Amino acid sequence: MTKPSDHPSVPATGGVGVLLVNLGTPDAPTPAAVKRYLAEFLSDPRVVEIPQLIWQPILRGVILNTRPKKSAHAYQQVWTADGSPLAAITRTQAQALQERLGDGIKVRWAMRYGNPSIPAELNRLKAEGCDRLLIAPLYPQYSGATTATVVDKLGEALGALRWQPAIRTLPPYYDDPAHIAALAADTARQLSTLPFRPEVLLLSFHGMPERTLHLGDPYHCQCRKTARLLAEALAADWGDVRIETTFQSRFGRAKWLEPATDAVLAAEAAKGTKRLAIAAPGFSADCLETLEELAIRGREQFLEAGGQDFAALECLNAGEAGMAMLEALVRRELAGWV
């Protein structure tokens, strides 16, 4: 059958794509850029579960006029020649995964808040002929404020498309044997290179308001299970190191998950702990919360309270252990498509 002369062009199809998604970052470490980022981030009702009629006047009238300058200063402490650490590392993870998967699969990356955006990268993959997409939120533990909001944004982007691709999403992998093995191997590697042997290893997860637990969010329980499994995996060689679980990044007046990382750092030093290391197994890549809050401010808190030796371990990032894990998870989820 001859195609009519006025028939619209048909895009390429048949390709498979993977979109890695992380939380987000401002475009620059400036108050203006941070303000734009925070306006998007803190306007998400999944992130701040306060009625918008109450919250928006507080956000627009107070927070966005005070917090950006302070946050911009924090970002300036960790900004690199490649830009935001989170964006640079996520980009590197995507490039490394592309090399591992080969040219038959297209790998891209996006930020839930900021750039590159989920809709832009979704459209890019579709334009390149990918009509089967695996969306991979890089959050080991599920939370409504992280994983769910990625899916929300994905749905919004799909709603603008007439011809939608088939979609799969990467499940939380908090207790996946591949994840625990990667964490254990990389944590042990880093601990073995320290000039001191820690008395305590803190496993610090991002905090959430305590009410999210009572509303049914599984995040707290999944963090606890990751910590327990990691501690068990480290026990053979690091059994003399006491491992504790804490939660960081408290914000506002609501009660948050406890114990709080900053409070525990001070308390450990005050009761005589001299050597401490801290890891963040809830983060797939180093970011403001690990590089500034833990590595810089956490060190200050511990030393000022009487501690002597402190080390903040790196996240899995694009290291061998983390990339082998990510490849294994992605290949498993692509089964039947590849």
C-alpha positions, 0 to 999 in steps of 0.5 A: 500500500502506498503511503498518502502524500499527506501522511504524517511522519512516523517516528522510529520505534522498537528501542529500549531506554533506561532513565536514572532519576535522582532527587534534584539540585539547583543549577548553580550555588547562588541564592537565585538558583537555589530559590528556584529549586526550593520553590519547585521542591517544597511546593510538591505536596508529597514533600510537604504534606500541609494544605497548600492554602496554609503552606504556600503563604509560609513558603513564599512569604518566609522560607523562600526569602530566608533559606536560599542564601543559607542553602546557597552558602552550603552548596558553595562548600561542595560545588565542583568544576563539574557542577553540583556533585549530585548531578555530576555523579548521576551523569557519571552513573548513567555513562557507566551504565551505558557502557555496561549495557551496550549500544542496544539500550539507551541510558539517560538521567534526570532530576526530579526537581531541577534539570535535566527534567523527567519530561525532557528526558522522557521526550528525548528517549521517545524521539530516539525510538525508545517505546519501552522505558525503565524508569529507575528512581535511585532511592533504595528505600521507598518513600512517598516523598521520593519514589512516589513523586518520581512516578507522579511526575512521570505520569504528568509527562505521560499525560502530555503524550498521545503516543505513550511508551510502555513503562516499567519502574525499578522497585525499591532495593533496600534489602536486595542481596545485590544492594547489601553486598555492594554496600558491605563491600564498599563500606569495608573497603573504605573502613580499611583505608582509614588511618584509625579503626572506628569505635562506632559506625553511624548509618545515617539516613535522610529523615522524614516527619514521624507522622509519615510512619504512622500514615503508612509510609514504609520508609522507616522500616526499610531503612532499619532493615537496610541497616540491620542487613548491612551490619550483619554483612560487616560483622565477620570483619568489623564485629568490634565496631558498634553500628548505630542507625540515625536520621538526618536533615530535620526541618521545621517544628514537626517531630522527625524520625529519631535518633537524630544524627546531629544529636547522636554525634554530639552525644557519642563524643560527650560520653567518650567515643573518640573514633567515629565513621559515618556512612549514608546507605540511603543515598545512591550518590553523594550530595549536599546532605552527605558532603556538607551536612555529614562530612563538614558539619558532622565533623565539626559537631563531633570534634567540638563535643570532644571526639578525636577522629572522624570520617565520612564515607562516600556513597556507592556513587559510580564505583565498581561495587555500586555500578555492578549492583545497578547493572544487575538490578537494571538487567533484571528489570529489563528481562523480556525486553532485552 
